[in-house]
Amino acid sequence: MVGGEPKDRKEQILNEARSLFTRHGFRKCTTGDISSACGLTKAALYHYFESKEQIFSEVVHRESILLINQVREAIESVDSPIDRLRTFILTRFKAIKELLNLYRISQVTGRELIPVAEDSRNRFFKQESELLISILQEGIKKGEFRKVRVKLVARTVIAAFKGIESYFLLTEDEQTLTDAMEETLNIFCYGLAMEGGE
């Protein structure tokens, strides 16, 4: 048995891996780098994680929890459901952009890692869907949004912005991405906003 409590050792591995991914990027960081940083042999590292990809997936999962909490805090700082929707989308994309920059994820690496982080992506999608549904329900209740099928609209909004994320996030400059988000967000907001107080 490798020294240290399994939970503590796993936390150490994830913390060291996060630091190494940040410094060197996902591609350049090796399991040897991670095991050395933790004072472990490669064999001992594999006792806790099967691969570098699995470690990265867990790191991404932890980051996604921080990201969703960041989005929650941001939307709680505004009152109007339309402002909450705008804040939700803009905060989410800013955080994702920072995350990609943090780990030096390029267009090619990003495509490679999508399957690796699929479980984390699915958990994050569920949480952000629930958050968006609550914003839409509040907007309908306050008369700011027309009545819609909130679950379907939430999934559609998120899918649309995931499309923008895939198309622009890894290939375009930040201003282009911001402009694309703003334009799409305006379409959604004006499509949801009540006209003439109906």
C-alpha positions as CSV (number, residue, x, y, z in Angstrom):
1,M,0.0,0.0,0.0
2,V,1.2,3.4,-0.9
3,G,1.8,5.8,2.1
4,G,-0.8,8.3,3.1
5,E,-4.6,8.2,3.2
6,P,-6.1,7.4,-0.2
7,K,-8.3,10.5,-0.2
8,D,-5.4,12.8,0.9
9,R,-3.1,11.3,-1.6
10,K,-5.6,11.7,-4.4
11,E,-6.1,15.3,-3.5
12,Q,-2.3,15.8,-3.5
13,I,-2.1,14.2,-7.0
14,L,-4.9,16.4,-8.3
15,N,-3.4,19.6,-6.8
16,E,0.0,18.8,-8.3
17,A,-1.4,17.8,-11.6
18,R,-3.4,21.0,-11.8
19,S,-0.3,23.0,-11.1
20,L,1.7,21.1,-13.8
21,F,-1.1,21.3,-16.4
22,T,-1.1,25.1,-15.7
23,R,2.6,25.5,-16.1
24,H,3.3,23.1,-19.0
25,G,-0.1,22.5,-20.7
26,F,-1.9,19.1,-20.9
27,R,0.2,17.8,-23.8
28,K,3.6,18.5,-22.4
29,C,2.8,17.3,-18.8
30,T,3.5,13.6,-18.3
31,T,2.5,11.0,-15.7
32,G,6.2,11.0,-14.8
33,D,6.1,14.7,-14.0
34,I,3.0,14.2,-11.9
35,S,4.4,11.2,-9.9
36,S,7.7,13.0,-9.3
37,A,5.9,16.1,-8.0
38,C,4.0,13.9,-5.6
39,G,7.0,11.9,-4.5
40,L,5.6,8.8,-6.0
41,T,6.7,6.2,-8.5
42,K,4.7,5.9,-11.7
43,A,3.4,2.5,-10.5
44,A,2.2,4.1,-7.2
45,L,0.5,6.9,-9.2
46,Y,-1.4,4.2,-11.3
47,H,-2.7,2.9,-8.0
48,Y,-4.9,6.0,-7.8
49,F,-5.4,6.9,-11.4
50,E,-5.4,4.8,-14.6
51,S,-3.9,7.5,-16.8
52,K,-3.0,11.2,-17.3
53,E,-6.4,11.6,-19.0
54,Q,-8.3,10.3,-16.0
55,I,-6.3,12.7,-13.8
56,F,-7.2,15.6,-16.2
57,S,-10.8,14.6,-16.2
58,E,-10.9,14.8,-12.3
59,V,-9.1,18.2,-12.4
60,V,-11.7,19.4,-14.9
61,H,-14.5,18.2,-12.7
62,R,-13.2,20.2,-9.8
63,E,-12.8,23.2,-12.0
64,S,-16.3,22.8,-13.2
65,I,-17.6,22.9,-9.7
66,L,-15.7,26.2,-9.1
67,L,-17.0,27.5,-12.4
68,I,-20.7,26.8,-11.7
69,N,-20.3,28.4,-8.2
70,Q,-18.8,31.5,-9.9
71,V,-21.7,31.7,-12.3
72,R,-24.2,31.3,-9.4
73,E,-22.5,34.1,-7.4
74,A,-22.5,36.4,-10.5
75,I,-26.3,35.9,-11.3
76,E,-27.2,36.5,-7.6
77,S,-25.6,39.9,-7.9
78,V,-28.3,41.1,-10.4
79,D,-32.1,41.2,-10.0
80,S,-33.8,41.2,-13.4
81,P,-34.2,37.7,-15.1
82,I,-32.9,39.2,-18.4
83,D,-29.8,40.6,-16.6
84,R,-29.4,37.2,-14.9
85,L,-29.6,35.4,-18.3
86,R,-27.0,37.8,-19.8
87,T,-24.8,37.5,-16.7
88,F,-25.1,33.7,-16.8
89,I,-23.9,33.4,-20.4
90,L,-21.1,36.0,-20.2
91,T,-19.7,34.8,-16.9
92,R,-19.8,31.2,-18.1
93,F,-17.9,32.0,-21.3
94,K,-15.3,34.2,-19.6
95,A,-14.6,31.4,-17.1
96,I,-14.4,28.7,-19.8
97,K,-12.0,30.9,-21.8
98,E,-9.8,31.4,-18.8
99,L,-9.8,27.7,-18.1
100,L,-8.7,26.9,-21.6
101,N,-5.9,29.5,-21.4
102,L,-5.0,28.2,-17.9
103,Y,-4.3,24.7,-19.3
104,R,-3.0,26.0,-22.6
105,I,-5.6,24.0,-24.5
106,S,-5.3,24.5,-28.2
107,Q,-7.9,23.8,-30.9
108,V,-6.3,20.3,-31.5
109,T,-5.9,19.5,-27.8
110,G,-9.4,20.7,-27.1
111,R,-10.9,18.3,-29.6
112,E,-8.8,15.4,-28.2
113,L,-9.9,16.2,-24.6
114,I,-13.7,16.4,-25.3
115,P,-14.2,12.6,-24.9
116,V,-11.8,12.5,-21.9
117,A,-13.8,15.1,-19.9
118,E,-17.3,13.9,-21.2
119,D,-18.5,12.8,-17.7
120,S,-17.5,16.2,-16.2
121,R,-19.1,18.0,-19.1
122,N,-22.3,16.1,-18.6
123,R,-22.4,16.9,-14.9
124,F,-21.7,20.5,-15.6
125,F,-24.4,20.6,-18.3
126,K,-26.9,19.3,-15.8
127,Q,-26.0,21.9,-13.3
128,E,-26.0,24.8,-15.7
129,S,-29.4,23.5,-17.2
130,E,-30.9,23.6,-13.7
131,L,-29.6,27.1,-13.2
132,L,-30.9,28.4,-16.5
133,I,-34.3,26.7,-15.9
134,S,-34.6,28.7,-12.6
135,I,-33.8,31.9,-14.4
136,L,-36.4,31.2,-17.1
137,Q,-39.0,30.3,-14.6
138,E,-38.4,33.4,-12.6
139,G,-38.6,35.5,-15.8
140,I,-41.9,34.0,-16.7
141,K,-43.3,34.5,-13.2
142,K,-42.2,38.2,-13.2
143,G,-43.7,38.7,-16.7
144,E,-40.3,39.5,-18.3
145,F,-40.3,36.3,-20.5
146,R,-43.1,34.9,-22.4
147,K,-44.3,31.4,-21.5
148,V,-42.1,28.8,-23.0
149,R,-41.2,25.1,-22.4
150,V,-38.4,26.0,-20.0
151,K,-36.5,22.7,-20.1
152,L,-36.5,22.7,-23.9
153,V,-35.5,26.4,-24.1
154,A,-32.7,25.9,-21.5
155,R,-31.3,23.0,-23.5
156,T,-31.5,24.9,-26.7
157,V,-29.8,28.0,-25.3
158,I,-27.0,25.9,-23.8
159,A,-26.6,23.9,-27.0
160,A,-26.4,27.2,-29.1
161,F,-23.7,28.6,-26.8
162,K,-21.8,25.3,-26.9
163,G,-21.8,25.6,-30.6
164,I,-20.4,29.1,-30.4
165,E,-17.9,27.8,-27.8
166,S,-16.7,25.0,-30.2
167,Y,-16.6,27.3,-33.3
168,F,-15.0,30.4,-31.8
169,L,-13.5,29.7,-28.4
170,L,-10.5,27.7,-29.6
171,T,-10.0,29.5,-32.9
172,E,-10.8,33.2,-32.6
173,D,-9.6,36.2,-30.5
174,E,-11.5,37.2,-27.4
175,Q,-13.2,40.2,-29.0
176,T,-14.7,38.1,-31.8
177,L,-16.0,35.6,-29.2
178,T,-17.4,38.4,-27.0
179,D,-19.2,39.9,-30.1
180,A,-20.6,36.5,-31.1
181,M,-21.9,35.9,-27.6
182,E,-23.5,39.4,-27.3
183,E,-25.2,39.0,-30.7
184,T,-26.6,35.6,-29.9
185,L,-27.6,36.7,-26.4
186,N,-29.5,39.7,-27.8
187,I,-31.4,37.3,-30.1
188,F,-32.4,35.1,-27.2
189,C,-33.2,38.1,-24.9
190,Y,-35.4,39.8,-27.5
191,G,-37.0,36.6,-28.4
192,L,-37.9,36.0,-24.8
193,A,-38.8,39.5,-23.8
194,M,-42.5,40.4,-23.4
195,E,-43.9,42.8,-26.0
196,G,-46.3,45.5,-24.9
197,G,-46.8,43.9,-21.5
198,E,-48.8,40.9,-22.9
